[in-house]
Amino acid sequence: MTDLSAANARLKSWMIETCLPMWSRRARDHRGGFYEALTPDGAPLMDRNKRFRVQPRQAYAFAHAEHLGWTEQGRSASDHAFAFALEAGTDDHSLAGDGTFTGFAHVLSPEGAVVDAKRDTYDHAFVLLACAWRGIAFGDAQSREVAERTIGFLDTIGQPDGSYLEGKPDALPRRQNPHMHLFEAFMALHRAGLDGALDRAKAIHRLFTERFWDGEVLREFFAEDLTPDPERGDVIEPGHMVEWVWLLDAYEELTGEDQSALMHALYEAAERTGMGHDGWLIDEAKADGTPLRTTRRSWVAIEHAKASLVLARRGETAMEGKAARLIDGMLGSYFDAPFPGGWNEQYDADGRVVSEDMPTSILYHVVSLAAEADRTATALGR
Ligand SMILES: O=P(O)(O)OC[C@H]1O[C@@H](O)[C@@H](O)[C@@H](O)[C@@H]1O
């Protein structure tokens, strides 16, 4: 059996010694925020537009890493990303004023001009996550204010059933994905002490059980009334099913409501519908398991490992070796390549790397995996 203790030690030392230093230095843009991606040899893609969400993701990742004592650059890197997000992401200065906050823009130029002013609910989930962790790690008072204003904006597109529209302007199909990340963010905000955040997470949990999870698979795309979208309702993402496993474990911890049955059903559904011939989950399938995209992005493998870790921590001994094998497998393929500290973002079904660059957005997943691996190894005394 691959040893969880050894896999965790490898992952943790790679994080501390190579990954975090590399991303905090090379991906930091002196013009503001972080670059969208690096080339395979670690050079920044200076001219590429910045998806807004990448900035709060970095602000979260470095706050969490510093909270764990894994970096001394965490505060500075998180501040750098957060300040750029607040400054460049608001095109009408409404965040600073007393008026109603109208949300963050979707895409920024490398220098920080607004390229796409659309408001995307998904992006706002990461602002809330960053605020929560900056509160937890640094006791940052500004973050609470930003979280409250961001929630105020989200309430303008909130629905009576606890769901949120796709953004402004509104779009169809509606998706479970922004809700999944809002669920994550509201739980983190509750941990950070924000009143009412847990109730918001509970409302999303209700949507999950009543709408998104149909008893067999997690649906992704929905019509206006949150019934499966007539065209894309059959498309599923195995990575999201395992991501929910990890989130439901956190939910159980906060609410005391047993999530075991749902967690098992999700994990089993992800592997039933999405297992590629090489033992890695694929990017996209149909609800009956017909593969749609047999490529595999790094975050899908990461979430598979995280789900295996939480099941191991909850006492499933077979999951311990599996989590260790997945982490070891990632360290031998996805991680620390093609450039030390970086990642191969996507493989095809034949095991060839098909991604052309290293997206910064993945650091969020990597930090969360390393934190979960360390927590599980410690809990199990490994
Ligand atoms: O697609 P980027 O922004 O790199 O994010 C990576 C992935 O993160 C996950 O948590 C999901 O939300 C995916 O839908 C998303 O694709």
The ligand as an ORCA input file, in Angstrom:
! r2SCAN-3c Opt
* xyz 0 1
  O     -11.516     26.805    -14.942
  P     -10.691     27.413    -13.865
  O     -11.001     28.828    -13.551
  O      -9.228     27.165    -14.043
  O     -11.085     26.649    -12.553
  C     -10.873     25.312    -12.383
  C     -12.120     24.600    -11.937
  O     -12.381     24.824    -10.581
  C     -13.391     23.963    -10.061
  O     -13.511     24.176     -8.708
  C     -14.672     24.095    -10.780
  O     -15.356     25.264    -10.450
  C     -14.465     24.017    -12.260
  O     -15.654     24.257    -12.931
  C     -13.366     24.910    -12.721
  O     -13.152     24.745    -14.087
*
